[in-house]
Structures are given as structure tokens and as C-alpha cells.
Amino acid sequence: MRAALARLGLGVPEPVSAGVPAIYVTEQASPTYVWMQRHLDAVVHGGEFEPDVERRKSLSASLVRMGGRGEIVFRDVTRLDFADGVLDAVVSFDVLEHVPDHTRALAEFARVLRPGGVCVATYPFNDRPRTLVRARFDAAGGIEHLEPPEYHGDPIGGGILCYYHFGWDMLEAWRDAGFRHVEMAMPYSLAAGLPYGMWTLVARR
């Protein structure tokens, strides 16, 4: 897995100084976050979109039971609390499809990354020219379903609504957000648990 992440630009980022690289993961109460804490030579920041303090305490206990360190932090990917240009990498695994204003999240990823920093993301990808909008907010602030509702599991429990199945037009969306080099890659390593067919977005600031 370390080698696979390195090929995507993680694990060996070009540091802005001699300091330890800083990575933000758009999840925290997960085995992926724990693995990164243990194996990446970097300061790993995480977060969950959970404003309730008591539920975050429960998630923090789960994080420790999984072998992780620290407490769960509330973070909104559309309003990140990092200063401009302070991170070497942003990693987002199957989160963006649950963010109604995903273009704002892309802009935030670009803002917090240093020049040359990299973002690696996975999300439902339909391999078609255009993104399929499954749901959106209507004028009254309610949810309008344009496709049958689709819910994905999350670490907080229950299901979370999927708003998008993204298409190739996302490449332009990442460029519009401020990324200079954007591509879809397909890493493959059965030994590392990366099956063929898992499209992965790689965007460099």
C-alpha cells in the first residue's frame, strides 16, 4: 500500500521545507486513517462532518479501539480550518459524492495545498462525459431526488445520501478549482487490496 500511495504522489511528497509533510484525510474514524497514522512519514490530519460533541466523543473512543491516536475533529470540506498553502497532500476516499456543493470542496482542497501539493480522491465514477446528478437541494432547501435515492454506509452509522455519480467533466472542475495537472489513474495491486477498475483522481496544485 505504501508503494501504491507513493505512485499516486503520496508518502514521498516534495516538502516545502525540511519539516515533516502534512496530509489531510477527509475521514478520521476509519481503518484507513489509522493505517496512515501508523505508516506514513507525515503529520496526518483528519476530520468528520459531525457537529455533535457527544457523538464525536463516541467516535474518538472507536478511533482509539482501532489503534488510532487523537480525538475526532469536526471538519466541513467546504469550509476547512487550515490556513492557505499549509498541506502537502489531501486524500479523499468516497466522500465528495456526499457533498452537495462539491465544487466548493475542490476549491478548499486547492486553497489549503502548497504549490506542488497533491490531492488523491476516489468517488463513484460513471466513465461517461457528464456527471449524473442524483439529488440536489430545491428552492425551499429540501432535497429533490432526480434518481432513486442511493445511500452509502459511513463510520457514524446508518446511511448517507449520494448526490452524484461523477463523469469525465470532473477533470475540468478540478482544473477550474486551481489544480494545474489533473488525471484519472487506475492503480492495480491485488496484494495491496487495489482491484482493477478502481478509478482514482490525481490532481496536483
C-alpha positions as a printed NumPy array, in Angstrom:
array([[  0.   ,   0.   ,   0.   ],
       [  2.879,   2.391,   0.757],
       [  4.25 ,   1.844,  -2.753],
       [  0.811,   2.285,  -4.311],
       [  0.287,   5.582,  -2.488],
       [  3.762,   6.731,  -3.482],
       [  2.952,   6.123,  -7.164],
       [ -0.087,   8.367,  -6.731],
       [  2.065,  11.1  ,  -5.222],
       [  1.606,  10.3  ,  -1.521],
       [  4.193,   9.188,   1.002],
       [  7.041,  10.95 ,  -0.766],
       [  5.774,  14.491,  -1.435],
       [  8.273,  17.232,  -2.126],
       [  8.351,  19.067,   1.222],
       [  8.072,  22.828,   1.248],
       [ 10.834,  22.8  ,   3.87 ],
       [ 12.86 ,  20.234,   5.779],
       [  9.856,  19.646,   8.046],
       [  7.572,  16.621,   8.126],
       [  4.929,  16.651,   5.338],
       [  1.339,  17.362,   6.374],
       [ -1.604,  15.381,   4.97 ],
       [ -5.327,  15.955,   5.437],
       [ -7.683,  12.974,   5.118],
       [-11.396,  13.688,   4.707],
       [-12.197,  10.972,   7.237],
       [-10.921,  10.064,  10.667],
       [-12.989,   7.344,  12.324],
       [-11.772,   4.708,   9.886],
       [ -9.141,   1.989,   9.444],
       [ -7.711,   3.984,   6.517],
       [ -6.934,   6.932,   8.761],
       [ -5.394,   4.648,  11.381],
       [ -3.23 ,   2.976,   8.725],
       [ -1.978,   6.34 ,   7.507],
       [ -1.147,   7.432,  11.056],
       [  0.918,   4.292,  11.51 ],
       [  2.66 ,   4.006,   8.158],
       [  3.091,   7.404,   6.517],
       [  6.049,   9.57 ,   7.447],
       [  3.825,  12.603,   7.807],
       [  1.591,  14.525,  10.159],
       [ -1.868,  13.155,   9.342],
       [ -4.893,  15.385,   9.971],
       [ -8.417,  14.063,   9.74 ],
       [-11.974,  15.047,  10.469],
       [-15.609,  14.016,  10.368],
       [-18.684,  16.029,   9.441],
       [-20.233,  15.501,  12.879],
       [-21.123,  18.681,  14.809],
       [-22.465,  16.85 ,  17.886],
       [-19.824,  16.828,  20.642],
       [-21.098,  13.658,  22.329],
       [-21.139,  11.71 ,  19.069],
       [-17.592,  12.872,  18.361],
       [-16.55 ,  11.573,  21.781],
       [-18.02 ,   8.179,  20.877],
       [-16.198,   8.225,  17.546],
       [-12.963,   9.15 ,  19.34 ],
       [-13.324,   6.058,  21.502],
       [-13.818,   3.964,  18.348],
       [-10.713,   5.52 ,  16.805],
       [ -8.636,   4.512,  19.832],
       [-10.056,   0.971,  19.766],
       [ -8.932,   0.705,  16.138],
       [ -5.42 ,   1.649,  17.222],
       [ -5.555,   5.312,  16.205],
       [ -4.444,   8.396,  18.088],
       [ -6.117,  11.687,  18.943],
       [ -9.684,  12.929,  19.127],
       [-12.236,  13.247,  16.346],
       [-12.29 ,  16.764,  14.897],
       [-15.318,  18.376,  13.237],
       [-14.412,  19.478,   9.719],
       [-16.534,  20.66 ,   6.81 ],
       [-14.755,  20.066,   3.488],
       [-16.445,  23.188,   2.076],
       [-15.055,  25.366,   4.916],
       [-11.723,  23.921,   6.021],
       [ -9.988,  25.425,   9.047],
       [ -6.463,  25.197,   7.593],
       [ -4.533,  28.268,   6.512],
       [ -3.663,  28.763,   2.851],
       [ -0.952,  26.55 ,   1.389],
       [ -0.019,  24.593,   4.521],
       [ -0.627,  20.998,   3.398],
       [  1.399,  18.685,   1.182],
       [ -1.482,  16.353,   0.323],
       [ -5.23 ,  15.941,   0.615],
       [ -6.746,  12.454,   0.479],
       [-10.469,  11.922,  -0.034],
       [-11.879,   8.417,  -0.342],
       [-15.586,   8.22 ,  -1.304],
       [-16.629,  11.49 ,   0.33 ],
       [-17.229,  14.025,  -2.455],
       [-20.356,  12.292,  -3.757],
       [-21.994,  13.134,  -0.412],
       [-21.185,  16.863,  -0.597],
       [-23.951,  18.866,  -2.319],
       [-21.576,  21.76 ,  -3.121],
       [-18.646,  19.608,  -4.206],
       [-17.083,  22.389,  -6.315],
       [-16.604,  24.432,  -3.158],
       [-14.826,  21.456,  -1.584],
       [-12.463,  21.263,  -4.571],
       [-11.678,  24.957,  -4.178],
       [-10.922,  24.402,  -0.498],
       [ -8.601,  21.495,  -1.309],
       [ -6.709,  23.731,  -3.716],
       [ -6.552,  26.593,  -1.211],
       [ -5.002,  24.585,   1.626],
       [ -2.425,  22.809,  -0.566],
       [  1.009,  24.282,  -1.152],
       [  2.154,  24.752,  -4.776],
       [  3.092,  21.283,  -5.979],
       [  0.88 ,  19.605,  -3.387],
       [ -1.293,  16.708,  -4.489],
       [ -4.876,  15.583,  -3.978],
       [ -5.883,  11.952,  -4.401],
       [ -9.599,  11.155,  -4.474],
       [-11.977,   8.319,  -5.215],
       [-15.72 ,   8.61 ,  -5.776],
       [-18.444,   6.883,  -7.818],
       [-17.252,   7.353, -11.397],
       [-19.615,   6.601, -14.271],
       [-16.938,   6.724, -17.029],
       [-19.247,   8.974, -19.051],
       [-18.764,  12.543, -20.315],
       [-21.145,  14.127, -17.809],
       [-21.743,  13.804, -14.091],
       [-25.052,  12.222, -13.101],
       [-26.816,  14.392, -10.524],
       [-28.833,  12.022,  -8.362],
       [-30.14 ,  14.562,  -5.848],
       [-29.975,  18.287,  -5.153],
       [-31.431,  20.974,  -2.919],
       [-34.603,  22.635,  -4.145],
       [-35.539,  26.322,  -3.751],
       [-37.059,  25.67 ,  -0.313],
       [-33.924,  23.972,   0.981],
       [-35.333,  20.46 ,   0.789],
       [-33.808,  17.551,  -1.087],
       [-35.051,  16.867,  -4.606],
       [-34.36 ,  13.352,  -5.857],
       [-33.66 ,  13.157,  -9.592],
       [-32.821,   9.442,  -9.386],
       [-33.884,   6.714,  -6.932],
       [-32.26 ,   7.588,  -3.573],
       [-28.908,   5.919,  -3.023],
       [-27.35 ,   5.694,   0.443],
       [-23.815,   4.644,   1.355],
       [-22.547,   3.421,   4.714],
       [-20.446,   5.731,   6.86 ],
       [-18.457,   5.404,  10.125],
       [-21.032,   7.407,  12.061],
       [-23.743,   4.848,  11.388],
       [-26.684,   4.431,   9.081],
       [-26.534,   5.628,   5.509],
       [-25.576,   8.9  ,   3.876],
       [-27.199,  10.211,   0.7  ],
       [-25.23 ,  10.068,  -2.551],
       [-25.747,  13.231,  -4.637],
       [-23.522,  12.409,  -7.624],
       [-22.005,   9.766,  -9.839],
       [-19.18 ,  11.796, -11.345],
       [-18.15 ,  11.807, -15.008],
       [-15.159,  12.955, -17.053],
       [-16.33 ,  16.565, -16.729],
       [-14.89 ,  16.451, -13.205],
       [-11.405,  16.854, -14.68 ],
       [-12.348,  20.367, -15.782],
       [-13.962,  21.048, -12.408],
       [-10.67 ,  20.253, -10.655],
       [ -8.776,  22.497, -13.08 ],
       [-11.271,  25.31 , -12.511],
       [-10.69 ,  24.906,  -8.767],
       [ -6.993,  25.708,  -9.193],
       [ -5.223,  22.427,  -9.933],
       [ -2.69 ,  22.594, -12.776],
       [ -2.338,  18.861, -13.521],
       [ -5.357,  16.565, -13.289],
       [ -5.79 ,  12.954, -14.413],
       [ -7.679,   9.773, -13.697],
       [ -5.426,   6.848, -12.803],
       [ -6.189,   3.175, -12.262],
       [ -3.759,   1.666,  -9.737],
       [ -3.78 ,  -2.106,  -9.612],
       [ -2.363,  -4.367,  -6.906],
       [ -4.27 ,  -7.346,  -5.557],
       [ -1.652,  -7.769,  -2.828],
       [ -2.387,  -4.218,  -1.644],
       [ -6.153,  -4.635,  -1.961],
       [ -6.421,  -2.459,  -5.068],
       [ -8.587,  -4.32 ,  -7.599],
       [ -8.569,  -3.455, -11.282],
       [-11.227,  -0.942, -12.254],
       [-10.919,   1.456,  -9.302],
       [-10.601,   4.846, -10.996],
       [ -8.638,   7.329,  -8.871],
       [ -8.377,  11.085,  -9.345],
       [ -4.889,  12.583,  -9.008],
       [ -4.665,  16.382,  -9.047],
       [ -1.532,  18.448,  -8.469],
       [ -1.667,  22.062,  -7.314]])
